[in-house]
Amino acid sequence: RAESTAAHANFETLHRTADFLRTAKETLGTRYLGGMQAAFERNLQRLDASSGLHAVIDPQLSVSVRDGSMTRDLATASRGTRDLLNFSARLALTEVLSAGSEQPFLLLDDPFVNLDEVHLQAALSYLRALGREKQILYLVCHKSRATASGEERKRS
C-alpha cells in the first residue's frame, strides 16, 4: 500500500512537471518568437548577405529554409548553411532573452567548421563586430582557422 501511494505521488509530480514545461515552452514561443525572428534575420543577413538565404523560426523554435513559396526542412540544406542558420538562431535566442539586461558572453566551439573560405571570412568579420558589444570566446581546432582569426585580429 505504501509503495502504491508513493508511486501515485511520483506520477502526480511528473504530470505537474510536464504541464509546467509545456506551459513554459508555449510562453517562450509566443513571448519571444517575433523578436527572435527579427534578430535571426538580421544575424543571418550579416553572416551571409550574398546568398539571399531566407529562413523562419516556428513556435517550437525549429528552423526551416524558405525557397520561394516552399518551406524545406533544415536537414535538406548543406552543412555550411545549417551551421549559419543554427548559429543565427542561437544568437537570436540569446539576444531576446538578454534584452534590457547584461549581455552574456558567447562561448563558441568552432561553429563554422563546415563553411567555405568566403563564408568563413564573413562570419569572422561579423564576430569581430559583435565582439565590440560582448565578450566572445572562440575555440578552434584547425590551424588554418586559428591563423585566419589571428591575422584578422592583427589587421583590426
Summary of the structure (lengths in Angstrom):
residues: 156
radius of gyration: 20.0
end to end distance: 71.7
largest distance: 73.7
contacts: 389
relative contact order: 0.10
helix: 61%
strand: 13%
